[in-house]
Amino acid sequence: MSRFLPEPALPYTRQNKTAVLLLNLGTPEAPTAEAVKPYLREFLSDTRVVELPKLLWQPILHGLVLTLRPKKSARAYQKIWLDKGSPLAVYTERQAELLADKLPNNIIVRHAMTYGQPSVANVLAELKSEGVAQVLVIPLYPQYAASSSGAALDKVFEQILKQRNQMSVRTIARFYDDARYISAMKNHIEAFWSQNGRGQKLMLSFHGIPQKNHDEGDPYPNECYRTAELLATELSLTENDYIVSFQSQFGKAKWIKPSTQALFDELPKQGVTELDVFCPGFVSDCLETMEELAIEGREQFYEAGGKQFQYIPCLNANPDWIDALAGLAKRHLEGWCTAI
């Protein structure tokens, strides 16, 4: 049996198209324990996500985590599930559709998930069957982390290794300081404040990573702080007007600080009782934003003495964000497409 995947039965002259592939984390197909379990198995088996020896981690994963966590996660997903499905899936698909409208008609735009469906393997196979010879890959993580952008790009490279006639590939591993992305967030936050008023402090909450990862060279926290600095400058905020934090910690390892959840308890005691929360590292609302922050975080903040908690949604289908995404794509497609 060949180590390579079968090539599509297309004439060589028709294998000349260009595509943009958006990548996001992934999501279970339903808010049930039965659907969550295989998704978590795939996600937490990735050595980019959990950097422990397999002999140590796999018994824990299969013996404890996959026994207890699917039911808990399913209940959390049930709180945020939309009529059309998982918010992350709905918004990512919509971003791909809107991006396609901003690019020349000869550019194919697709989206895929690092874990779950639509899979990177299936989408790349579909693109190849359509005659795509060169693909620009954009993980939808503004700040690079090995466990997010790195894991997403791994999935692409794994498939390229299996291709006999390999696609040309360009990647955008990070865009944390892109001017249009920063401007899109600034306009989005100001529009929210104009409609809803403004709290005492703006919390910019990013997903966390283990401290060990950063110590060994992962640039993620540095890029998060740079994004926050640029955004604060655009919003004319002083150092006392905002705070950077990191959420979604799990396990017993030391994670980068300050912790978002710890600050929900501490800020009211420091006199900050009106808090606005925004997530610059998430371009689509998902479980970590809608349930972990907008629901659980709100309750925690109020129980600690907070008086006002405002969650500012992610950029999602915001027109300025789609323009920023189109700008990124066009800049990196130069030389491949004469119409760009």
N, C-alpha and C positions, 0 to 999 in steps of 0.2 A: 504493500500500500504506500502511495506517495506521501511524503511529509507535507506536500503543498496542497492547498485547496484547489478544486477544479476552477479553471478559468472560464469566464462566460464565452458563449459561442458568438462573439461579435467580430466583425472585420476590424483589422488593425486601425483602419482610417476612422472608425467610429469610436475608438477608445481615446477620446481627446477632450472630455468635458471636465469642468471645474466645479467643486462643491465646497460648501462651508458646513462644518459639523459642529453643532453646539453640544457640549457635554455637561450633564449635571449628575448629582449623586445617585438618585434613584429613590424608589418608593415601593412599598407593597402594592399589589393590585387591588386589595380590598382592606377595609379596616377590621380585619378578623385575625385571631391568633393563628389560624391555619395559613393565611396569606402572609402574615408578618414573619413567621418562623423561617421559611426558605430565604426571604430577603435578608433577615438578620444573619443567617448562616453564611450567606455569600459575603455580606459586608464585613462581618467580624472575623472571617477567615482570611481576609486580605492582610498580608504581612506589612503592607504600608500603613494599615489602620491600627493594628495591634502588633507592636514590634517585640513579641515574646517568642521564645522557642516553641515550635509546634508541639513538641512532646509535653511542654508545660501548659500551653494555652488550650489545646484542643480538648483535653478532658474537662477543663473548666467550662469551655464554651458549650460542649455537648451535654455535660452532666448537670450544670447549674444554670448558665445563662439562657440557653435555648429551652430550658424547662420553665423558667419563671418569667423571663422578660417578654415573650410574645404576647401574653395576655395583658400585661401592663401597657405595652406599646399599642396594642390594638385599642384599648380603652382611650388612650390619648389621641390616636388617629380618629376615632369616632367623634371626638369633640370638634374636629376641624374639617372633616371630609365635606367636599362640595358636591353638588348635584352631578357635576361632570367627572368627579373623581378626586384623586389626591391633589391638593393645591400645587405641590411642586410639579406634578405631571402636567396639570392644566396650564400653569403659567409658563413653563418651559416650552411646551408645544406652541403656545400663543406667541412667545418671543421669536421662535423660529419662523412662524408665519409672517409676522410683522417685519422681521429682518429681510425675508425674501422680497417683500414689497419695496424695500429700499435699495436693493441690489439689481444689477442688470438681469434681464430675463434669462440670459444664458448661464447664470450661476444657480446651481441647485443648492437649496438649504435644507438640512435635516437636523434632527436632534436625537440624542441617544443618552442612555443612563449607564453610569459605571456599574451599577448593580441593579438587577431587575430588567424590566422592559420599557421601551425598546432597547435591546442590547447593542453594544458597540459592534459585536460580531455580525449580527443580523443587518444592521444599518450599513456597515461597510460593504457587506456582500451585495446588498440591494444597489448601492451606489456603483459598485463595479459592474453589475449587470446592466446599469443604465449608461455605461460607457465613461464613467468618471476615471480620469487618470491622475488627477491632482486634487488634493483636499487640504483645506485650511481648517485646523482643529482649534476650537476655542472652548476650553473648560470655563464654565461660568463661575469661577472663583477669582475675584479681583486680586486677592493676596495669595501668593503661592505657598502651599504647604505640601509636604511629601504625601500626607495622608488624604489630600483632596485633589489638587491639580496633578500631583505626581501619580496618584493611583488611577486617575482618569486617563492620563496619557499612556500609562502602562498598558491599559486595555487596547488602545489603538496600536501601539507598537507590537503587542502580541499578535495581532491580526496581520500586520504588515509582514512579520516574520514568516507567516504561513502562506503568503502570496508568492506565486512563481513569477508573475509579472507585477512587480511592486508599484503601488501608487507613489507619486511624489507627495510628500507631506510637509506642511509648515504648521507650526504650533504657536499659540500665544499662551505662554505659561503663566502670565501675570499682567495685570493692567491697573495696579493699585494707585498709580499716580497719573493716570490718563486724565487730561484736562476736561474732556467732555463727560466722562464718568463722574468726576468730582462736581462739575457744574450741574449735572442731572440730579444728583443727590441734594445739592444746595437748593435748587429750585423746588424740588419735591418737598423738602422739609419746610421751606418758607411758605409754600402753598398750604401745608397742613397747619402751620402756626397761624396763618391769616384766617383760617376757618375755625380753628379750635382753641386759639390762645396758646400761650407758652408757659411751661413750668419753670421752676427755679433753676433746674440743671438738665442738660441733655446728656443722657448716657449713650455712648456708642459701644454697643455690645458685639463682639466678634466671637466666633466659635473658638474654643480653646484647643491647645495641643499639650502633650506632656512636656514638662520642663526639660527632660532629658533630650527630647528631639531638638529643641532649640540649642541646647548646650553642644550638640553634635553637628550643628551647622544649618538647621532649618531656619530660613530667614523670616518665617511667617510673622512673629511678633513685631519685628522691625518694620515690615511692610504695613501691618495694621496701624501702628503708631504714625507712620508717614501719611497714610490715608486720612487718619483722624486729624492730623495737623493741617493738612491741605484743606480739608472740609471745614474745620474750625475757622481757618483764615477766610475762606469764602463767605462764611456766615458771620464774620466779624465777632467771633466769640473770644473771650479771654480765657485764661487757664482755669479760672474759677467757674466758668459757665458750662463746662463739659467735663466728662470723665470717660476714660477708656476702660473697658472690662472684657472678660473672657468667660464664656458660658459652656454648658454641655459637658462638664467633666464627669468621668466615670472611672471606676476602679480605684485602687489604693495608691497609684503613683502620684508624684508631685506634679501639678499642672501649672502652667504660667498664670500669673496673677496680675491684677486683682480679679477675684471671682465675681461674676455678675450676681450670682445668688447670694453671696456673702454681703455684697453691697446693698441688696434689697433690705437686709436686716440692719445694716449699719447706718445708711444715709439718714433715715428718719431721726435716729439718735443724735446725728450731727446737725439737725435742723433743716434738712432737705426733705420736705414733705410733699413737694410737687415735682414729679419726675416725668420727663419725656424720654422714651427709649426708641432708638433706631439701630438697625443692623447693617452697617456698610459692607460687610462681608457676604451677605446673602442678597442676591439679585432677585430671588423669587421667595415668596412666603412659603413656609413649610412647617413641619412639626416643631422644629427648634424655635421658630419665631412665633407662630400662632398659638401653640399650646404651652411651650416652656416659658415664654415671656408674657405674651398677651393675656394668658389665662392664669397659669401657675405663678408667674412672676408678680402679676397684679395682686393676687391674693396674698402672697408673701409680704409684699410691700405694705399693703393695708394693715395686715396683722402686726407689722413692726411699728405702726404708728403713722404711716403715710396717709395723706389726705387726697392726693390727686395723682393718678397714674395714666399717662397717655402713651399708647404704643403707636408708633408711626409705621405704617405698612412698608414693606420692601418696594423697590422700584417696579417690579412686576412688568406690566405693559405700558409703563409711563413713556410717552412719546420722546421726551428728552433722552431717556435711557436707550430707547431703540435707535435713536440717531447716533448716540455714542457708540453703540454696538456696531452699527453700520460703518461708522468712521474707522473703528478698529479693523473691521474686516477689509474695507477698501484699501487701507494703508498696507496691509499684509498681503493683499492679492495683487499688488502692483507687479507688473512683469509677467503675470500669468494671464491677465485679462486686459485686452486693449481698450475695453469700454469703461474701465474703472477711472 
